[in-house]
Amino acid sequence: MPDRFAAGTRVRTFPYDPPHHTRLPRYARGKPGVVVEPEERAPLADLSAQGRADAPVEQVYAVRFAARDLWGEGDHHVVLDLWESYLEEVPDER
Amino acid sequence: MSGDHSDAAIARRVRRLETLLEEKGVLTGARLDEIIDAFVTGATPANGARVVARAWTDPAYKARLLSDGTAAVRELGYMKGGYERLRVVENTENAHNVIVCTLCSCYPLFLLGPSPSWYKSEAYRSRVVRDPRAVLAEFGLHLPADTRITVWDSSAETRYMVLPRRPADTEGLSEEQLAALVTRNALIGTAAL
């Protein structure tokens, strides 16, 4: 299966607070980032953590966030490993 | 099973879990002993140091290590049969990397050994993503203002290890002597060499 997001794709994470386990930390909810690279494929932790055997196996991506977007300040970057369904592509504004 | 559990509540809980895992056929006692042995006797920062020293002395190995960390450390006998993926991130004159797991305490155990208690502390986990420059300064690592810092927060099955910069004036050293210079904190990114 081809990866949905190539390296360099601009994405945004989901903004809400799910009523179950998730691997998208609160500090990175609803934030814009850029895909660094596709990583491994893995069962979606949000469902597998509930003991469900039907958790879909998704592509996981390394996604880079600017500190300014996460915290409103700072010049560093944070990279998170995020399942594909956490992400939506951000259309190019040009 | 190892026979040296104390009677603490956590030890009783672990024993009960082991019994259940065996009863349900998830794991055999022998397999569990193998895994524990591999962790206890095989997991030490000397492994990560050996990988780093090889990368410093063999440019082709370094290129493989940075493009596919898992395959490159398997060449040296590490991570055989593991399900995790390894990504090695390189420090340079202008770029510094540091690793964390803000959600729990994920760590490349097989290359770095058991993690230090501060790595699992809420203070480190919450602060290093927010203000890494200040946290690194508290470790005694004062980076130039124009050094680009990247914090790698392991939130899935990838584990990260930092490839530190090779210290100056070490041209004459053997791979073994170089490995002896590499510290655990340098592999995490909270120290330079």
Interface residues (C-beta under 8 A of the other chain):
Chain A: R23 L24 P25 Y27 E39 E40 A42 A45 V60 A62 R64 A67 L70 W71 G74 D75 H76 H77 V78 V79 L80 D81 L82 W83
Chain B: R85 R87 T102 L103 V129 R130 D131 P132 R133 R148 I149 T150 V151 W152 D153 S154 S155 A156 E157 T158
